[in-house]
């Protein structure tokens, strides 16, 4: 699929983050084209793994999962913090690859073309006072070989080659903005009157490898992640759209669920705004939307299955009880207390 087609598909499931979608779509397109060309010509192409930078709950994992489904490749996710908390890092890495093989229906060949997403990679930065064997820096070193490409022996004796596995790392990187503001304060690309200012601004605002070095990632590890995409904070409007617009949005899921019971669910636009406002207060991005919404519909799901006469439910405010309407013989509805 072309990068624009990939972006078009992502738009159906992921709200906002337009620039990140373009960067990731091009990276994925280029990755699998390189694999195809390598097979045709027998030449080895350097792999470009991806780093996603942005606050928690902004859609990094969702975007990777959606991409994997679109491309029909096996996908697994893991947390870098769990790697940093174990003495047996290589065993944990092996377990991640075994899960990838499981997702590929035990086909090592399919798994070797899959995607591995490692979240919270920013937690691997070196900290003073840590022992070398248990530090985040040691985990970075352990990840280097598999990210570049190497045969890894699994517990059942089979080997999986990680050369063509796309590794996508993500993290919030809290504090990186301060580093960037300091290193970019005087600019690093000279401009002239004939230069395209928008291109120069984009180049000057991008995350530089030296910014990541100062944050705590080692140069070798940063070098394995040449493609960097930044995710912005979600606005109230974006949170409202996440609740109701995507094909698999939680609102659409519950509409379909109640439709199966013969009940129509109507939620006023103001309700979505109220949920978004609360989610903004929680400062966890889109992660808290599902919990708030499910708390809203819990009383409805408790009542509806025992009352087949209910034909419609309306919610006008997050802070008011739902209104239930009876189903008449003719199919019309009337309010029920």
N, C-alpha and C positions, 0 to 999 in steps of 0.2 A: 504494500500500500504506500502511496505517496505521503509525504509529511502533512500536506493539507488535508488529505482524507483521514489521517490519524487524528488530527486536531478536530476535524468535524465530528468524529465519533466521540472523542473526549468531551466535547461541548455538551453532548447529550447526558453526560453523567457527572461531570465535574464543573462546578460554577467558578467563574473567574480564573485568575492565574494565567492569563492569555500568553504572556511572554514565556513563562515556564513551560506551557504546553508546546509552544513552537520549538523551544530548545530541546525538550525531551523527545518530541516526535522526530525531529531531524536526527538526533543521536541514535534513536532506535532504528530508524530507516537506514542510516549509514552503517550501523552495526551489522544488520542482517544482509545488506548489500555486499559488505566486505566479505562476509562468510561465503556468499554465493560466488563472488569473483575469485576468492581464494580456491574454491573447489574447482572452478572452471579453468583457471590459469596455473594453479599449483603454487602461486606466490603467497607468502605470509603477509598479512596486513596487521599493523599495530592496532590493538583494541583500545577504544575510548570509553572507559567506564564513566559513570555520571555521579555528581554530587548535588543533592538538593538541599538548599538552605532556606529555612523559614520556621516561624513559630509553630508550636504544637497545634494540631487541629486545623491546619490550613489546606490539607488535601494531598500531602506527599504520598502516603501509603495508598490512598484511594486511586490516585492517578496511575501508580505503578500496577496495581491490581487490575484496573480497567484496561491498561495497555496489554497486559499479559492475556486477558480474556479475548481481546480483539485479535491478537496475533496467534491465539491458540497455542501458546507455549507454557510449559509448567512454570509456576511462580511460588516462591516461598519468601517469607519475611522473618527477620530475627532482630533482636535487640543487642546492640553493642555492649550494653551494661551487663547482660548475662555473660557475655564473653569475658568481660573484665573481672567478673566476680568468681571465676573458677580458676583452679590451678592447672586444669587440663584443657587449655585453649584449643589445641589441635583436635582433641576428641569432640569438642563442641562444634568446631568448624566441619568436621567429618559428619556430625549428626545433621547439620544444616543441609549438606549435600545429599545425605541419605533421604531426607524429607523431600528434596527436589526430585529424586528418583521415584519416590512413592507417588508424587503428584503426576509423574510421567508414566504411571501404570507399570512401574518397574523397568521401564525402558531407559537404559543408560544413554542410548543414542539420542532420544528425545530430551532427556534431562540436560545433556551437554549443550543444548540450544536454548536453555531456559533463562529465567531472570531471577536473581537473588537480590532482595532489598534488605539492607542492614540499617536499621534506624538508630537514632541517638548516637551517631558516630562521634559527635562532639564531646561525648562523655569519656572518650579515650585519650583526651589530651593529658600530657604528662603533668603530674602534681608533685610538688616538693614533699620529700619524706617517704615516698613510695619505694618499695623494693623493686628492683628491675624485673624480677620474675612475675610480679603481679601488677605491674603498672599498665596504664593505658597504652604507653609507648610500646610495650612488649606485645600487646594485642595487635597494634598496627603492624609490627614486623611479621606477626604470624599470618596476617591477612594478605601480605604483599604477594606471596607466590601464587596463591589461588586466584587472586584478582588479575594477575598478569597472565596466568595460564600454566597449569602443571597437572600431571596425572596424580590423582588422589586415590589411595586404596581404601575401600569401604570395608565394613565389618564382615561382610559375606565373601570377601576376597576379590570382588570385582573392582575394576578401576574406572574412574570417571575423569575425563580430561576437561579441565575448566577453561581451556583456551577460548572457546566460543560462548561461554556463559557471560551474560551481561550483568555486571555488578552495579547496583545503584545504591549509594549511601545517602542517608538523610540525617539532619539534625537541626536543632534550633539555633545553635551557635550564639548563645546570649553573650553579649559583650563584643561581638565581632564588629558591630557598627562603630563603636568607639575607636577600635583599631583602624578601621577604614577611614574614619573622619580625620584621624591623625596622619595616616600615610597618604591620603588623597587631598589634604588641605591645600597644597600648592599645585596640584595637578601633576601628571607625569607625561602627558603627551602635548607637545607644543602645537599651537594652532596658527593658521594663517587665514586670511580673508576668504580665500577660495575653498576652504575645507567645509565639508558637510558637518555642521555643528551637532546635529542629532546623532550622527555616528560617533563623533568625538565624545559626546556626553555619555553615550552608552559604553564606550571603551573605558572612559575614565571612572565610571561608576561600577564597573564589574569587580567582582572579588578577585584579587590577585593572589598568586601562590604565596607571596611573602606575607600577606594578611593571615593566611591559614597557618604559616610557619609560626608567626608571632602568637597566634591563638593557642597553639600546642600540638598541631599535627606535624609529623616528621616529613622532610622534603620527599623521601622516597614514596611515602604513602600518598601525599598530595599529587605526586607525579602520575599515580595510577588513576587519578580522577580528573582528567583534563577538562571535561565538560561540566560547567557549573550553572545551575538554574536557581534563581531566587524566587521564593514564595512570599507574597505580601500578607499582612494582617487582613482578616476578613471584616468587611464593613457590615453594618446592620442590614443594608439592602441585600448583600450577598448571602447572609445567613437566612433571610426570608426566602430567597430564591432556592437555597439548598433544601429547605424544608419542603418546598412544593413543586419545583420545576422539573428536576431530573426524572427520567423514566422510572428509576428505582427509588425515588424519594420516599421518606417514611410516610408522608401524607398519602401518596398514591398507594402505598402498600396497605394502609388501613382502610382506604376507600374500597379497594378491591376485596379486602377481607370481609367487610360489612356487606358489600354487595352480594357476596356469597351467602349471606344470611337473609338476603332480600331487603336490606336496609340501606337507605341513602344517607351518606354522611356529608354534612355541609359545615364548613368552618369559615368564619368571617376573616377577611384579610387582616383585621386588627389583631387577631389571635396570633398569627405568625409574627407580627411585629413585636408583640409582647414577649413571645418566646425568645426572639432574637435579642431583645433588650436584656433579658435575664442571662442569656448565654454570654453576652458581652461583659456583664458584671462578673461572671465566673472566670473570664480570661482563659478559656480553654478552647477557643475556636469553635469548630463545628462539633467537637466531641460531646458536648453537653446537650445538643439539640434533641437527640433521641430520647434521653432520659426524661427531659421536661415534657416532650410530646407524649411519651408513653404514660407518664403520670396523668396527663390531661385525659387520655382516652380510657384509662383503667376503669373508672366508674361505668362508662358506656359498655365496655366489654363484659362487665359483671352483670349488667341488667339485661342486655339484648338477648342472649341465648335462652333465657327463661321467659321471655315475653314476645312470642311470635306475632303479636298484634302490632308491634312497633314497626313503622314503615320508613320513618325518617328521624334523624337526630341532627340538631343544629347547635353549634357552639358559637356564641356571639362575643365572648370574652373569656380570657384565661381565668378571670376572677368571678365568674358566674357559673351556676350549675347548667349542665346541658338541658336542652329542651327536647322532649320526646313527642313524636306525632304518631297517632294511630293510623293503621292502614285500614281504609274502609273497604267495603265489598266491591265498590266500583274502581278501586285502585287509588282514590284520592286519600289524602291524609288530614287528620285533625289533631290538634294539640292534646297531649295526654299529660296529666300532672306528674 
